[in-house]
């Protein structure tokens, strides 16, 4: 049924179809444990021979209903909710790449993810090569190794607001026998569906637009079910050879298109357990019900503000994909024809202190670490989220010292413009 429904309907109806007399909202199943009548019933669950619930670390009805909605929105075969967006990115990679493996990553990604891949995964024996999304096909091809397991990028980069050429990178990844993983947090499935452009796995920080009101931290991993794991079995023995921790079960043979998702739950959630609480998933679902409406308003407000800032002489530059002069405008028109997101980057004429004075002068717009919710907020990445990176790393990640990340909310756009104008006026005082 989901394939026949538009995104707006899926935001409200997806994932949970109440039966006669059941609640219209997925109930909060706030229980760690589920009771069975016989030992055999329980044993079948532990052997992955039956589907059901026995412990919330692995599966929970509330979590699963919301995961199913996100899978429907992205057009995937299955999804798993995690305790954060960082956990989602870690699980998405670690599910198919272990010690001795290598990943190829766009250098235009969120600083926390950059650190996860460059530092933490390195401690686990996984090597990472960062490469510009503007690299030529030949340069990208030269970065692959025999042990490369995947390619990773962000639909719209955080904080650089670059648009990733999903189709091109998917083709290159597939020519080298590996999947493409796309973090679709900023675009959301309302504005871009990476699977339609060849991506194989999608991740989200559901903390952002999906929740929408800064009420909970969470993440999601969605599988398209399209990558032919068994055609590249030598690269992915974790999916294509027997798992001795489940009596020699082989995921691709036992679960087909659900192999990747099943392994993520059965192995990684079993052993690492970064799950969301059912209450968090309940709150996330409330946010998802208005995602389609909010994204439209975010994009409207952001474009109005980007045009205002671009016309102000005190602003050195504005980077927003929906502006006709943006470097990635053609890619935005291809992948994001209905609008990109509410996040933009700006630079003021001056130095770092100019950026700080401007932000400190704002009255309505918050200075906050968060991004992509109903409230407008600003951040100076070089001083805040990316302060752990050296100047060379900042440059490699596309972070200029004067870059201000501006997340435009859904307040009245004229009120936001007035606040920006008065803060700019303070720079001459």
Protein Blocks (a to p, Z undefined) as FASTA:
>chain_A
ZZmpcfklmmmmgoiacdehiafbdcdddbfbdcdfbfklmmmmmnopagcdfbfklpcf
klmmmmmmmmmmnopabdcddfbfklmmmmmmmmmpcehiacdddfbbcfklmmmmmmmm
mmnopacddddfkbcfklmmmmpcfklcbdcddfbacfklpacdfklmmmmmmmnopacd
ddfklnopmlocfklnopabdcddfklmmnonopagcdddddehlacfklmmmmmmmlmp
ccfklgoiafklmnommmmmmmmmmmmmmmnopacdfklmmmmmmmmmmmmmmmmmmmmm
mmmmmmmmmmpmkbmbdcdfklmklmklmmmmmmmmnopbfcdcdddeddfklmmmmmmm
pmklccdfbehiabdcdddfklmmmmmpcfklmmmnopafklccddddfbdfklmmmmmm
mmmmmmmZZ
